[in-house]
Amino acid sequence: MESQRLQLRRFGHLSHRLLAHAGKPARKRTQTALRRLPAFDHLRFRRKPAPLRTSARHYVYKTRWYLIRSYRLPESSSVSRTLFISSPLRQRFRPLWWLGITYLILSFITHVALLVMSGRNVPLNPLDWLYAFGVGLGYDLVTFLYLAWPLVLYLWLVPTRRAPVTGGARWLAWLIGMAALYGACLLAVFLLWHVHLKESWPLLAVFLFFLPLPALSYTRGSGQWGLYLLGLALLYGLLFVAASELVFWNEFSVRFNFIAVDYLVYTTEVIGNIRESYPVGTWLALLVVLALVMFIASRRKLRARDDGSTLWQRARVPLVWLVLTVATVAGINGEMKDRTANNYVNELSGNGIYQFFAAFRSSHLDFKKFYRSLPDAEAFALVRKDLAAPNATFISNDPRDLTREIRAAGPEKHLNVVLISVESLSGDYLATFGNQQGITPFLDSLVGKSLFFDNLYANGTRTVRGLEALSLSVPPTPGDSLVRAKDNENLFSLASVFNDRGYVSEFVYGGYGYFDNMNYFFGHNGYIDVDRSAIPKDMPIHSQNVWGVSDEDLYTLALRQMDQIAGEHKPFFLHIMTTSNHRPYTYPAGRVKWPAPSRLGAVAYTDWAIKDLIERARTKPYFANTVFVITADHCASSAGKTSIPINRYHIPLWIYAPKWVTPRRVGTLMGQLDIPPTLLGLLDFSYRSRFFGQDVFQRPADAGHAFPGTYEKLGYVHGDTLTILEPRQRIEQLKPDFATGDATPVSPVNQSLLDTTIAYYQVASDLYQHGGLARRAADSTKVAPLPTATPAPAAPAPETPATQPAPVGNAAPAASATVPATATSTAVKPVSMVALHAAPSMAPAASTVAPAAAGSAG
């Protein structure tokens, strides 16, 4: 009787829908046709349940074809569509339409919001707008294939009328089976990819999703509420992602990328940073309210209906979904959208969720697989040729060995070295480079008291890229930084050179060094890692946030380390990494005129804290023999109209030691990876090296270069040309505007520059993969210095008045030489610090930086 009642209700509903779609003249004929159906008579006059072959689904299709054939209705008519939609398979998967339409609406609103936030960076050009929204719709549809998988699986797997897992015994067996399967999957993931438990939490989410499905019944209350809860969760997730995209765009002016992937790993710092920077509680509450309103308004589209589909019949939908998903993964990539000259338009054309997973897949890129390459012999030959210098000699004829003996012209100066990599200290913040906000008064005053480098460019846009360049002197390899990569222990590092000379080398960080794998990397490459956990409990903390303590407290910790090492009568090398100039931009009150939180205030506080460090260090007995090297890890912003906006990589560099360094301005183009060998050259170190960077004072003025890059786009700047390598063997060659970051394409491509670019990145990746960057025992071999020669008398260099404008970042590198080449050689003269016990006024001319021919004043 229950089966008969169900079928009668079904046909009653069907007849009402048919009559609603039929016109008045046809209603009577339609009613008559329904009464004539054998199925209707069978249900009305027979009491026994219908056999399997005459089930409700059988009568639905029989009614459909009877009407189409009897009244010659085309299948596209309203009656035919009504009957077709009413099929069990269509009923079951109808919630996918709800999810798809909701997602596309939210995605369109997100596109519009990001376009408004872009402002004048996106021109008022209908073609650009059409491209952004048209291509964006394509990526939205592809992304929908991915994010709809939880709903597809739910609609497929949940039983129609009877749950197979009921009762305590079956539930216990099901839980034990799922736990065993989960454990087996964890073991397999660890054995195949060495992924540990703390990194495998997404796998747990998958198992929790599948766990309750066999206990639900789709056409009963459990199935309906399960569908409601899943739909509400997906809706809230879409709203949360949309809001997150707006915040991410406001910070980086891009859709989700590798930064978002990295941040997902370090949830403590990221969530803490967000909580300290934004009213998270209010925003989350508003998202909950909005999700509930949208869900209540559209919940009718999520009603669970199924008149008798089976698991195998429903399997056709996930099978087709799987084929489409695999096809899009294989045939579509995140770079296909990058077809315009405006990077903002390209970013708007993407999809945040898609870009996130694309970045996740790109975290480990094999160079030869994804990038244009050269034969290994040719690549190594080009790099060896470019690394040639007057003071460098390759120790072997092995074409794959870059080990060189660097020989200085005098005895080594074992001075203390304090290297400060300042968080996000863009060149744009300095009055020296045109800023008029007055936020770096001390650093600007330090320009005239230091060896200051005008044309220095960072390796990347993340802190780990700066740390990689300053410690290893390598180009930015594609994918993860070597700081975060596997098998990154015992590499040839700057600390290893100092350690061979009896130094104590430390990496001092104001936060917890497990973030970005910093403690592990530095601790296994010659440094002693000293982080927030080393701060004594009795030491006062003036300010702190999730990233770390304030800079002045970090410098207090660093001074304690210096005092301790100096007390042991050992020279020290400290690499200090600051955190205050990072969102949420908090700092102690009363230090600067800008109240916290404020980005301008954070920069001003950075300047104040460095001044405070220098003044406190000046009271120490070791100050006179200490060299302070101050630079940035990267710029504050990486956004621009081009894929690598060169102005977003311009950073400053001071080398300050009043007793040992004659103040000069150096305009030679150089990269962040050139800082370690240049510093060692100033100290007159003779040593073995496998650095990719070079002492800029040992190179011709027009030979400078830099290596700006992202996690997958690898740049090389030489002269006035920027060459970019991209995945799928694409290349770009541009003439960049060093002031604005805009660029124009080069045609035809300079093949020599392209080959040099490929060679550097290919050799760096190859050496890391095959252990060629590892430290060797022979690297400690003592290298004899060059024979000293009596320097010829030289006229004193003219001093430049303090009021003369400083060279800017877009000055042509060729016009900003440090030392002019001699008539008999293209190499510059060696530059070093003065003798250890000599007065500064007695320094020979060859040991100071000569004024540049143009754009570099003394």
LOKOLZA-769405 format. One line per 5 residues: their letters; for each residue z negated, y negated, x negated of C-alpha. Coordinates in steps of 0.25 Angstrom, whole numbers, plus 5000, padded with zeros to 4 digits. Last residue first. Layout:
A> Z:Y:X  ...
This chain:
GASGA> 5013:4755:4675  5024:4755:4685  5033:4766:4690  5044:4761:4699  5054:4759:4688
AAPAV> 5055:4763:4673  5042:4770:4674  5030:4765:4666  5026:4775:4655  5015:4785:4658
TSAAP> 5005:4786:4647  5003:4795:4636  5016:4792:4629  5011:4777:4626  4999:4782:4618
AMSPA> 4986:4780:4625  4977:4770:4617  4974:4761:4628  4968:4773:4636  4958:4776:4625
AHLAV> 4959:4789:4618  4950:4800:4619  4958:4810:4627  4971:4805:4622  4980:4798:4633
MSVPK> 4985:4805:4645  4999:4811:4645  5014:4808:4647  5025:4815:4640  5037:4808:4638
VATST> 5048:4809:4648  5059:4820:4647  5074:4816:4647  5074:4816:4632  5081:4808:4621
ATAPV> 5081:4794:4626  5067:4796:4632  5064:4797:4646  5057:4786:4654  5042:4789:4657
TASAA> 5038:4788:4672  5051:4787:4679  5051:4780:4692  5066:4777:4694  5070:4792:4695
PAANG> 5059:4794:4706  5066:4784:4715  5054:4776:4722  5051:4782:4735  5037:4784:4733
VPAPQ> 5034:4770:4729  5033:4763:4716  5021:4753:4715  5023:4738:4718  5019:4729:4707
TAPTE> 5005:4722:4710  4998:4730:4699  5006:4724:4688  5014:4735:4681  5010:4737:4666
PAPAA> 5020:4737:4655  5020:4750:4647  5015:4747:4633  5026:4748:4622  5027:4762:4615
PAPTA> 5024:4766:4601  5029:4780:4598  5020:4791:4601  5015:4799:4589  5018:4814:4592
TPLPA> 5009:4825:4598  5014:4839:4596  5016:4845:4610  5003:4852:4615  5001:4867:4613
VKTSD> 5000:4876:4625  4987:4885:4627  4990:4897:4634  4983:4897:4648  4996:4900:4655
AARRA> 4996:4914:4648  4986:4920:4657  4996:4917:4669  4994:4909:4681  5003:4913:4693
LGGHQ> 5015:4904:4697  5025:4915:4694  5018:4925:4703  5030:4930:4710  5029:4923:4723
YLDSA> 5024:4910:4716  5035:4910:4706  5046:4913:4717  5041:4901:4725  5040:4891:4714
VQYYA> 5054:4896:4709  5061:4894:4723  5054:4881:4725  5059:4875:4712  5072:4881:4712
ITTDL> 5076:4877:4726  5073:4863:4723  5081:4863:4709  5093:4870:4716  5093:4859:4727
LSQNV> 5092:4848:4716  5104:4853:4709  5111:4855:4722  5111:4841:4726  5115:4843:4741
PSVPT> 5128:4835:4745  5123:4828:4753  5108:4823:4752  5102:4821:4766  5094:4808:4769
ADGTA> 5079:4807:4768  5068:4800:4775  5054:4801:4769  5051:4786:4770  5048:4781:4756
FDPKL> 5054:4793:4748  5067:4792:4756  5073:4806:4753  5087:4809:4749  5088:4823:4755
QEIRQ> 5092:4838:4751  5089:4848:4762  5090:4863:4760  5090:4875:4770  5088:4889:4764
RPELI> 5082:4895:4777  5069:4887:4773  5070:4873:4768  5073:4867:4754  5072:4852:4753
TLTDG> 5078:4843:4742  5074:4829:4741  5082:4819:4733  5079:4806:4726  5075:4811:4713
HVYGL> 5070:4825:4715  5062:4829:4727  5061:4844:4731  5057:4849:4744  5053:4862:4750
KEYTG> 5053:4864:4765  5045:4876:4770  5030:4872:4769  5034:4858:4766  5039:4852:4753
PFAHG> 5039:4840:4743  5042:4845:4729  5044:4833:4719  5053:4829:4708  5053:4821:4695
ADAPR> 5065:4822:4686  5069:4808:4686  5058:4803:4677  5061:4814:4667  5049:4824:4666
QFVDQ> 5037:4826:4657  5029:4814:4664  5031:4821:4677  5023:4833:4672  5029:4845:4680
GFFRS> 5027:4853:4693  5032:4867:4694  5019:4871:4686  5020:4884:4677  5013:4878:4666
RYSFD> 5007:4881:4652  4999:4870:4646  4998:4858:4637  4990:4848:4645  4992:4833:4641
LLGLL> 4983:4828:4652  4994:4820:4658  5003:4832:4657  4993:4840:4665  4993:4830:4676
TPPID> 5008:4830:4676  5008:4845:4677  4998:4845:4689  5005:4833:4696  5019:4838:4696
LQGML> 5017:4847:4708  5015:4835:4717  5029:4831:4714  5035:4820:4706  5044:4808:4706
TGVRR> 5041:4799:4694  5035:4785:4698  5023:4785:4689  5014:4773:4690  5005:4771:4678
PTVWK> 4990:4770:4674  4987:4775:4660  4979:4788:4662  4968:4793:4653  4956:4784:4654
PAYIW> 4958:4779:4668  4962:4793:4673  4969:4793:4686  4982:4801:4690  4986:4796:4703
LPIHY> 4996:4803:4712  5002:4798:4726  5009:4806:4736  5023:4806:4742  5026:4818:4751
RNIPI> 5028:4812:4764  5038:4802:4758  5046:4814:4755  5049:4817:4770  5051:4832:4769
STKGA> 5058:4837:4782  5063:4823:4784  5058:4813:4795  5044:4813:4790  5030:4820:4792
SSACH> 5022:4825:4780  5010:4816:4782  4998:4813:4774  5005:4816:4760  5001:4828:4751
DATIV> 4990:4833:4742  4988:4819:4737  4986:4814:4723  4975:4810:4713  4973:4814:4699
FVTNA> 4960:4810:4693  4959:4812:4678  4945:4813:4672  4941:4810:4658  4935:4796:4661
FYPKT> 4928:4802:4673  4920:4813:4666  4908:4805:4664  4907:4802:4679  4906:4788:4685
RAREI> 4921:4787:4687  4920:4799:4696  4913:4791:4706  4923:4780:4706  4935:4790:4706
LDKIA> 4929:4798:4718  4926:4785:4726  4940:4780:4724  4945:4794:4728  4936:4793:4741
WDTYA> 4941:4779:4744  4956:4783:4744  4953:4795:4752  4945:4786:4762  4957:4777:4763
VAGLR> 4966:4789:4766  4956:4794:4777  4955:4780:4783  4970:4779:4784  4969:4793:4791
SPAPW> 4958:4789:4800  4945:4796:4805  4937:4789:4801  4936:4774:4801  4945:4766:4792
KVRGA> 4938:4756:4783  4935:4766:4772  4923:4773:4766  4913:4769:4777  4914:4782:4785
PYTYP> 4916:4795:4778  4930:4802:4780  4938:4808:4791  4953:4809:4792  4954:4820:4802
RHNST> 4964:4823:4796  4966:4823:4781  4963:4812:4770  4949:4817:4768  4953:4831:4762
TMIHL> 4953:4830:4747  4958:4840:4737  4952:4839:4723  4958:4846:4711  4947:4846:4700
FFPKH> 4951:4848:4685  4938:4848:4676  4935:4847:4662  4923:4855:4657  4910:4849:4651
EGAIQ> 4901:4857:4661  4896:4844:4667  4911:4840:4669  4912:4852:4678  4900:4849:4686
DMQRL> 4903:4834:4687  4917:4837:4691  4913:4846:4702  4903:4836:4707  4914:4826:4707
ALTYL> 4923:4835:4716  4911:4837:4726  4910:4821:4727  4925:4820:4728  4925:4829:4740
DEDSV> 4913:4821:4746  4922:4808:4744  4934:4815:4750  4927:4819:4763  4923:4833:4765
GWVNQ> 4933:4844:4770  4944:4847:4780  4935:4849:4792  4929:4835:4790  4919:4829:4781
SHIPM> 4912:4816:4778  4901:4811:4768  4896:4824:4763  4884:4823:4755  4882:4834:4744
DKPIA> 4869:4842:4747  4876:4854:4752  4885:4855:4739  4900:4854:4742  4906:4867:4737
SRDVD> 4910:4872:4751  4919:4860:4752  4928:4865:4741  4928:4868:4726  4939:4878:4722
IYGNH> 4938:4881:4707  4953:4880:4703  4961:4890:4694  4971:4896:4704  4962:4905:4713
GFFYN> 4952:4895:4717  4963:4885:4720  4970:4894:4730  4958:4901:4736  4951:4887:4738
MNDFY> 4963:4881:4744  4967:4892:4754  4972:4881:4764  4958:4879:4768  4949:4888:4760
GYGGY> 4945:4876:4752  4935:4871:4762  4936:4856:4762  4934:4845:4751  4942:4852:4740
VFESV> 4939:4853:4725  4949:4862:4717  4942:4864:4704  4947:4866:4689  4937:4867:4678
YGRDN> 4945:4864:4665  4944:4872:4653  4959:4870:4648  4964:4883:4655  4958:4878:4667
FVSAL> 4966:4865:4668  4979:4873:4667  4974:4883:4678  4970:4872:4687  4984:4867:4687
SFLNE> 4988:4880:4693  4996:4893:4688  4993:4902:4700  4981:4912:4700  4981:4914:4715
NDKAR> 4991:4911:4725  4994:4925:4730  4995:4921:4744  4999:4906:4748  4989:4895:4753
VLSDG> 4989:4887:4740  5003:4892:4737  5007:4883:4749  5013:4891:4761  5027:4891:4764
PTPPV> 5037:4886:4754  5032:4883:4740  5028:4869:4737  5032:4866:4722  5022:4870:4712
SLSLA> 5011:4863:4703  5000:4873:4706  4988:4865:4708  4993:4851:4712  5006:4857:4719
ELGRV> 4998:4868:4727  4987:4858:4731  4997:4848:4737  5004:4859:4744  4991:4864:4749
TRTGN> 4988:4850:4755  5000:4850:4764  5012:4842:4764  5020:4846:4752  5022:4845:4737
AYLND> 5018:4830:4736  5027:4819:4730  5023:4810:4719  5032:4797:4717  5022:4787:4713
FFLSK> 5013:4793:4703  5001:4785:4698  4994:4787:4684  4982:4779:4687  4975:4765:4688
GVLSD> 4986:4758:4695  4987:4768:4706  4972:4769:4707  4972:4756:4715  4980:4762:4725
LFPTI> 4971:4774:4726  4959:4764:4728  4966:4756:4739  4971:4768:4747  4970:4764:4762
GQQNG> 4976:4750:4760  4985:4751:4772  4997:4745:4765  5003:4758:4760  5015:4755:4750
FTALY> 5015:4766:4740  5004:4760:4731  4997:4756:4744  4994:4771:4745  4994:4779:4758
DGSLS> 5009:4782:4758  5007:4790:4746  5001:4801:4755  4987:4806:4752  4986:4818:4761
EVSIL> 4973:4824:4755  4971:4819:4741  4973:4829:4729  4963:4825:4719  4965:4830:4705
VVNLH> 4953:4827:4696  4956:4831:4681  4946:4831:4670  4953:4828:4656  4957:4839:4646
KEPGA> 4967:4830:4639  4976:4840:4632  4981:4836:4618  4995:4829:4617  5009:4830:4620
ARIER> 5008:4840:4631  5015:4854:4632  5018:4861:4644  5021:4876:4642  5030:4881:4653
TLDRP> 5029:4893:4663  5040:4893:4672  5044:4908:4671  5055:4913:4679  5066:4910:4668
DNSIF> 5058:4918:4658  5061:4910:4645  5046:4908:4642  5036:4897:4639  5044:4886:4646
TANPA> 5041:4873:4638  5036:4860:4644  5034:4847:4638  5048:4842:4638  5050:4847:4652
ALDKR> 5057:4858:4659  5053:4861:4673  5066:4858:4679  5073:4868:4670  5063:4879:4673
VLAFA> 5065:4876:4688  5080:4877:4687  5080:4890:4679  5070:4896:4689  5079:4893:4701
EADPL> 5092:4898:4693  5085:4911:4689  5080:4913:4703  5093:4912:4710  5092:4900:4719
SRYFK> 5085:4898:4733  5087:4892:4747  5075:4894:4755  5069:4905:4765  5070:4918:4758
KFDLH> 5070:4913:4744  5058:4905:4746  5049:4915:4754  5042:4907:4764  5027:4909:4768
SSRFA> 5022:4899:4778  5035:4899:4785  5032:4909:4796  5020:4900:4800  5029:4888:4799
AFFQY> 5038:4894:4809  5026:4898:4818  5021:4883:4818  5036:4878:4820  5037:4886:4833
IGNGS> 5024:4881:4838  5028:4867:4835  5042:4867:4840  5053:4860:4833  5063:4849:4837
LENVY> 5052:4839:4835  5051:4843:4821  5066:4841:4818  5065:4827:4825  5054:4823:4816
NNATR> 5061:4829:4804  5073:4819:4806  5086:4823:4799  5089:4834:4810  5091:4849:4810
DKMEG> 5077:4854:4807  5076:4862:4820  5081:4875:4814  5070:4874:4804  5060:4881:4813
NIGAV> 5067:4894:4814  5076:4901:4824  5084:4914:4823  5074:4925:4818  5062:4919:4826
TAVTL> 5071:4916:4838  5077:4930:4838  5063:4937:4837  5057:4929:4849  5070:4931:4857
VLWVL> 5069:4946:4855  5054:4946:4858  5056:4938:4871  5066:4948:4875  5057:4960:4872
PVRAR> 5045:4952:4879  5054:4951:4892  5059:4965:4892  5045:4971:4891  5043:4967:4905
QWLTS> 5050:4979:4910  5043:4988:4901  5029:4983:4905  5033:4985:4920  5036:4975:4931
GDDRA> 5030:4976:4945  5029:4964:4953  5024:4955:4942  5018:4941:4945  5007:4934:4937
RLKRR> 5007:4919:4940  5009:4910:4929  5019:4901:4935  5008:4898:4945  5000:4892:4934
SAIFM> 5008:4880:4932  4999:4868:4937  4986:4876:4933  4992:4879:4919  4996:4864:4916
VLALV> 4982:4859:4921  4975:4870:4913  4983:4867:4900  4981:4852:4902  4966:4854:4903
VLLAL> 4965:4863:4891  4973:4853:4883  4964:4842:4887  4952:4850:4882  4959:4853:4869
WTGVP> 4962:4838:4867  4948:4834:4870  4942:4845:4861  4951:4841:4849  4949:4827:4848
YSERI> 4957:4826:4835  4954:4825:4820  4941:4832:4818  4945:4843:4828  4958:4844:4822
NGIVE> 4953:4845:4808  4943:4856:4812  4954:4864:4818  4962:4863:4806  4950:4865:4796
TTYVL> 4945:4878:4803  4959:4883:4808  4964:4885:4794  4975:4895:4796  4981:4886:4808
YDVAI> 4982:4874:4798  4992:4881:4789  5001:4884:4801  5000:4870:4806  5003:4865:4793
FNFRV> 5015:4874:4792  5021:4867:4804  5018:4863:4818  5027:4851:4822  5028:4839:4813
SFENW> 5023:4825:4812  5011:4830:4804  4999:4824:4810  5004:4819:4824  5013:4831:4824
FVLES> 5001:4840:4823  4993:4833:4834  5005:4834:4843  5008:4848:4840  4993:4852:4842
AAVFL> 4995:4846:4856  5007:4855:4859  5000:4867:4853  4988:4865:4862  4997:4863:4874
LGYLL> 5004:4876:4871  4991:4884:4869  4985:4879:4882  4998:4884:4889  4997:4897:4882
ALGLL> 4982:4899:4885  4985:4895:4900  4996:4905:4901  4988:4916:4895  4976:4913:4904
YLGWQ> 4985:4913:4916  4992:4926:4913  4979:4933:4910  4974:4927:4924  4986:4933:4931
GSGRT> 4985:4947:4923  4970:4948:4927  4972:4944:4941  4982:4955:4944  4997:4955:4943
YSLAP> 4997:4955:4927  4986:4966:4925  4977:4963:4913  4970:4973:4904  4982:4977:4896
LPLFF> 4983:4962:4891  4969:4960:4887  4970:4963:4872  4985:4958:4869  4981:4943:4867
LFVAL> 4968:4947:4859  4977:4955:4850  4987:4943:4847  4975:4934:4845  4969:4943:4835
LPWSE> 4983:4943:4827  4982:4928:4826  4968:4930:4819  4975:4937:4807  4971:4926:4796
KLHVH> 4956:4929:4796  4959:4944:4796  4968:4943:4783  4983:4943:4782  4987:4952:4770
WLLFV> 5002:4953:4776  5004:4967:4778  4991:4974:4775  4983:4962:4783  4993:4962:4794
ALLCA> 4992:4977:4796  4977:4977:4795  4976:4966:4806  4986:4974:4815  4978:4987:4813
GYLAA> 4965:4979:4817  4972:4974:4829  4977:4987:4834  4963:4993:4832  4957:4982:4840
MGILW> 4968:4984:4851  4965:4998:4852  4950:4996:4853  4951:4986:4864  4961:4995:4872
ALWRA> 4951:5007:4871  4940:4998:4875  4948:4992:4887  4952:5006:4891  4938:5011:4891
GGTVP> 4932:4999:4898  4942:4999:4910  4956:4994:4911  4967:4993:4902  4980:4996:4909
ARRTP> 4980:4984:4918  4987:4987:4931  4997:4978:4939  5007:4972:4929  5002:4975:4915
VLWLY> 5001:4964:4905  5011:4966:4894  5023:4958:4897  5018:4946:4903  5007:4945:4892
LVLPW> 5017:4947:4881  5026:4936:4886  5014:4927:4888  5010:4929:4873  5024:4928:4868
ALYLF> 5027:4914:4875  5024:4907:4862  5035:4913:4854  5046:4912:4864  5042:4898:4868
TVLDY> 5044:4894:4853  5059:4897:4854  5059:4889:4867  5052:4877:4860  5061:4878:4848
GLGVG> 5073:4876:4857  5066:4865:4865  5064:4858:4851  5078:4859:4848  5082:4851:4860
FAYLW> 5070:4842:4860  5071:4838:4845  5087:4838:4846  5087:4830:4859  5077:4820:4853
DLPNL> 5085:4818:4840  5098:4817:4848  5092:4806:4857  5089:4798:4845  5076:4789:4846
PVNRG> 5073:4793:4831  5061:4802:4829  5052:4796:4818  5050:4784:4827  5039:4791:4835
SMVLL> 5036:4805:4831  5025:4805:4841  5034:4803:4853  5043:4815:4848  5030:4823:4847
AVHTI> 5026:4820:4861  5040:4824:4866  5041:4837:4859  5027:4840:4864  5031:4837:4879
FSLIL> 5043:4846:4877  5034:4858:4871  5025:4856:4883  5036:4858:4893  5042:4869:4885
YTIGL> 5029:4877:4885  5027:4875:4900  5041:4880:4903  5039:4892:4894  5025:4896:4899
WWLPR> 5029:4895:4913  5042:4903:4911  5034:4914:4904  5025:4915:4916  5038:4921:4923
FRQRL> 5037:4934:4915  5031:4943:4925  5038:4938:4937  5051:4939:4930  5049:4953:4927
PSSIF> 5044:4957:4941  5056:4951:4947  5054:4939:4956  5062:4930:4948  5074:4938:4952
LTRSV> 5071:4938:4967  5070:4923:4967  5082:4921:4958  5090:4929:4968  5085:4921:4980
SSSEP> 5088:4908:4972  5102:4912:4968  5106:4916:4954  5108:4931:4958  5119:4927:4967
LRYSR> 5115:4931:4982  5125:4940:4988  5117:4941:5001  5116:4957:5001  5117:4958:4986
ILYWR> 5107:4948:4981  5098:4951:4993  5098:4966:4990  5097:4964:4975  5084:4956:4976
TKYVY> 5078:4965:4986  5080:4977:4977  5075:4970:4965  5062:4966:4973  5061:4980:4979
HRAST> 5061:4987:4966  5051:4978:4960  5042:4981:4972  5043:4996:4969  5054:5005:4976
RLPAP> 5056:5014:4964  5041:5016:4963  5039:5022:4977  5035:5012:4988  5021:5013:4993
KRRFR> 5020:5020:5006  5018:5012:5019  5033:5010:5022  5037:5000:5033  5037:4987:5026
LHDFA> 5039:4990:5011  5051:4999:5014  5057:4990:5024  5056:4978:5013  5062:4987:5002
PLRRL> 5073:4992:5011  5078:4978:5012  5082:4974:5026  5070:4965:5029  5074:4957:5016
ATQTR> 5088:4955:5021  5083:4950:5035  5074:4940:5028  5086:4935:5019  5095:4934:5031
KRAPK> 5085:4926:5039  5083:4917:5027  5098:4915:5024  5101:4903:5033  5088:4896:5029
GAHAL> 5090:4897:5014  5085:4908:5005  5075:4904:4994  5062:4904:5002  5067:4917:5010
LRHSL> 5068:4924:4997  5055:4920:4992  5048:4924:5005  5055:4937:5004  5050:4940:4990
HGFRR> 5036:4936:4993  5036:4946:5005  5043:4956:4996  5032:4956:4985  5021:4956:4996
LQLRQ> 5027:4968:5002  5028:4975:4988  5013:4972:4985  5009:4977:4999  5017:4990:4997
SEM> 5011:4993:4983  4997:4990:4989  5000:5000:5000
